[in-house]
Every structure is written in C-alpha cells, then in structure tokens.
Amino acid sequence: MSTNQENPKYSTTLKNTKGYGWKAKTIVKNILGYDWNISTLKMNSGKISCTAQAGKLETKDGFESFSFIIFQDPSIRLYQETRRATQNAIEEIHDKGLAKFTELLNAGTIPSRDDESSQS
C-alpha cells in the first residue's frame, strides 16, 4: 500500500469518442489498497460528472484492464456540473474532480481496502 498520500501522481488520458463526445480518465494506482479509475464524461441527465471507482488494475500480455465488484467496491461522485461537454469543459471538470479526490485523500476519508475487509 502506498503510504505517501499527500501528492499522488496523476496521468490523465483525454479522448473524443465518436458518438459519445469527450471523455477524460485517470488511473491512480495503489491508494489504500485500491487502484482508482477516475473518469469524467457527459451523463444522460445532461450533467458532466467526474467519478472515482475503486478496483484493481491488471496488466496481462501488454494490455491493461480495470475490474471492480459492483455494489462492493467503493465509488465516489467527485464533482458534477451542467454545461456543454466541450474538450475544455471536460478538462476543467476532471481537474476539479482530481482536486476533490486529493482533498478527500488528505482528509483521510477515501475508503481503504482494510476498512472493507474488517466489515465482513
């Protein structure tokens, strides 16, 4: 488990998916026993939403896959806003979501895998 939580390193991918518009994704590895998939995209409600999903990132044969157990692994809505989903808007909202994730991490309110296993 990572012990230096103050300044996690973020590497973000931004792409325009045909038919779905702009999407941003950041994978944060090994934070309190979880890997986190932080993604920002426009929802059906019209809001642009940035969420963090806990799970496990695996690399096999040069390909990465992210898996999680629905209703078991934690998910956090970090930030959302109603506006047009331009590249700039997605980037800004994703940055606000990453800032919120860092804030929650530094405050000690990000769920830990140890916390989850002790509740079973």
Summary of the structure (lengths in Angstrom):
residues: 120
radius of gyration: 14.7
end to end distance: 20.2
largest distance: 43.0
contacts: 327
relative contact order: 0.21
helix: 22%
strand: 44%
